[in-house]
Amino acid sequence: MSKDDFRQCYGPLALVTGASSGIGMAFARALAQRDLDLVLVARREDRLAALARELMAQHGVDVRVLAVDLAAPGATERMVEALAGGDIGLLVSNAGFGLKGAHEDNDPGAMAALLQVNCLAPLQLSHRLIPHLRERGRGGIIITSSVEGFMGVPYSAAYAASKAFTNSLAESLWGELSPAGIDVLALCPGSTDTEAHDKQGIDRTRLQDMMSPQEVAALALDNLAQGPVYIAGEQNRAMFDALLAMPRREALLLMADNIRAALL
Ligand SMILES: NC(=O)c1ccc[n+]([C@@H]2O[C@H](COP(=O)([O-])OP(=O)(O)OC[C@H]3O[C@@H](n4cnc5c(N)ncnc54)[C@H](OP(=O)(O)O)[C@@H]3O)[C@@H](O)[C@H]2O)c1
């Protein structure tokens, strides 16, 4: 799709959550390159402000920053109110985080926050923005999910369950919205080279075959009309096809062994 067609369909304004690092930051850069104005959301305001300055200077787009903790009660509601009147044509609900380890060892508060950020935020944001997208008759919703959404993942129980939720949410919304000219995509990255691993205490240098966040975001934008679910990267598709073809009990025990050896 040409830059003009992309802006016509998904512009003039895109909302990107989780834009202070990783895949969300890559989305923001790729969308600014396509001449979309942006609203960038995350907690680390200094990072968002630096990115906004960079994108405004390089691409001449308008960039607004909203420092929001999406785990806070009522956060998405306040955010949508602050954006009232903006012609948002593309929602990139990307903010999210994982928790690794035995389920019983994880902190209940952190698990509740995970569900709020990974599940409730995309649910509530899409709920509030769809009426405007329908009115326009064009636009898109990208929800960053994960390959972990396709089956349970031992030692990543809450995260994998949250991503099963987002895959299902995106599929349902695709069924509702694609006849109205609105694209919906659950982006399912495999291992991607971002801070997400450091935050979970995983040594990034031990991970192999990671994709870059830039590649993942670019693939998502190029395949936005190919919803409802899109796995980024040939080798991730092949790996998950192989796992899904195995008897489920065998696949789960194999993953448990591998993850236990790597993590614990
Ligand atoms: N990296 C991977 O291997 C991988 C694989 C599959 C799926 N994913 C998914 O990709 C998405 C982006 O992750 P990433 O890999 O790019 O990780 P990342 O670099 O850690 O980025 C996560 C983003 O989410 C934001 N965020 C987290 N908690 C938030 C909160 N409470 N309120 C507002 N913003 C919050 C962070 O911003 P602040 O900390 O500034 O708030 C940050 O901008 C996530 O949904 C993740 O589950 C990642």
The ligand as a Tripos MOL2 file, in Angstrom:
@<TRIPOS>MOLECULE
LIG
   48    52     1     0     0
SMALL
NO_CHARGES

@<TRIPOS>ATOM
      1 N1          9.6040   -9.1660   23.1880 N.am      1 LIG1
      2 C1          9.0340  -10.3210   22.8980 C.2       1 LIG1
      3 O1          9.7170  -11.3570   22.7580 O.2       1 LIG1
      4 C2          7.5440  -10.3930   22.7120 C.ar      1 LIG1
      5 C3          7.0200  -11.5630   22.1490 C.ar      1 LIG1
      6 C4          5.6540  -11.6530   21.9740 C.ar      1 LIG1
      7 C5          4.8250  -10.6060   22.3280 C.ar      1 LIG1
      8 N2          5.3550   -9.4730   22.8760 N.ar      1 LIG1
      9 C6          4.4160   -8.3990   23.2460 C.3       1 LIG1
     10 O2          4.8180   -7.2070   22.6180 O.3       1 LIG1
     11 C7          4.2950   -6.0910   23.3420 C.3       1 LIG1
     12 C8          5.3970   -5.0700   23.5250 C.3       1 LIG1
     13 O3          6.4250   -5.6440   24.3260 O.3       1 LIG1
     14 P1          7.9600   -5.4080   24.0450 P.3       1 LIG1
     15 O4          8.5770   -6.7080   23.7580 O.co2     1 LIG1
     16 O5          8.1380   -4.2900   23.0920 O.co2     1 LIG1
     17 O6          8.4290   -5.0270   25.5240 O.3       1 LIG1
     18 P2          8.9470   -3.6870   26.1720 P.3       1 LIG1
     19 O7         10.0860   -3.1280   25.4000 O.co2     1 LIG1
     20 O8          9.1300   -4.0220   27.5920 O.co2     1 LIG1
     21 O9          7.7200   -2.6870   25.9830 O.3       1 LIG1
     22 C9          6.5490   -2.7840   26.7500 C.3       1 LIG1
     23 C10         5.7980   -1.4780   26.6280 C.3       1 LIG1
     24 O10         4.5810   -1.5680   27.3940 O.3       1 LIG1
     25 C11         4.5200   -0.4610   28.2610 C.3       1 LIG1
     26 N3          3.8210   -0.8000   29.4950 N.ar      1 LIG1
     27 C12         4.0510   -1.8770   30.3170 C.ar      1 LIG1
     28 N4          3.2880   -1.7800   31.4080 N.ar      1 LIG1
     29 C13         2.5530   -0.6300   31.2720 C.ar      1 LIG1
     30 C14         1.6020    0.0210   32.0960 C.ar      1 LIG1
     31 N5          1.2440   -0.4580   33.3100 N.pl3     1 LIG1
     32 N6          1.0420    1.1800   31.6540 N.ar      1 LIG1
     33 C15         1.4170    1.7040   30.4580 C.ar      1 LIG1
     34 N7          2.3140    1.1260   29.6500 N.ar      1 LIG1
     35 C16         2.8860   -0.0280   30.0580 C.ar      1 LIG1
     36 C17         5.9690   -0.0960   28.5560 C.3       1 LIG1
     37 O11         6.0670    1.2710   28.9010 O.3       1 LIG1
     38 P3          6.4230    1.8760   30.3540 P.3       1 LIG1
     39 O12         7.2450    0.8660   31.0900 O.co2     1 LIG1
     40 O13         7.1260    3.1450   30.0370 O.co2     1 LIG1
     41 O14         5.0770    2.1020   30.9670 O.co2     1 LIG1
     42 C18         6.5860   -0.3180   27.1870 C.3       1 LIG1
     43 O15         6.4050    0.8250   26.3780 O.3       1 LIG1
     44 C19         3.7470   -6.6490   24.6540 C.3       1 LIG1
     45 O16         2.3390   -6.7480   24.5590 O.3       1 LIG1
     46 C20         4.3700   -8.0340   24.7240 C.3       1 LIG1
     47 O17         3.5960   -8.9320   25.4610 O.3       1 LIG1
     48 C21         6.7000   -9.3430   23.0730 C.ar      1 LIG1
@<TRIPOS>BOND
     1     1     2 1
     2     2     3 2
     3     2     4 1
     4     4     5 ar
     5     4    48 ar
     6     5     6 ar
     7     6     7 ar
     8     7     8 ar
     9     8     9 1
    10     8    48 ar
    11     9    10 1
    12     9    46 1
    13    10    11 1
    14    11    12 1
    15    11    44 1
    16    12    13 1
    17    13    14 1
    18    14    15 2
    19    14    16 1
    20    14    17 1
    21    17    18 1
    22    18    19 2
    23    18    20 1
    24    18    21 1
    25    21    22 1
    26    22    23 1
    27    23    24 1
    28    23    42 1
    29    24    25 1
    30    25    26 1
    31    25    36 1
    32    26    27 ar
    33    26    35 ar
    34    27    28 ar
    35    28    29 ar
    36    29    30 ar
    37    29    35 ar
    38    30    31 1
    39    30    32 ar
    40    32    33 ar
    41    33    34 ar
    42    34    35 ar
    43    36    37 1
    44    36    42 1
    45    37    38 1
    46    38    39 2
    47    38    40 1
    48    38    41 1
    49    42    43 1
    50    44    45 1
    51    44    46 1
    52    46    47 1
@<TRIPOS>SUBSTRUCTURE
     1 LIG1         1 GROUP 0 **** ****
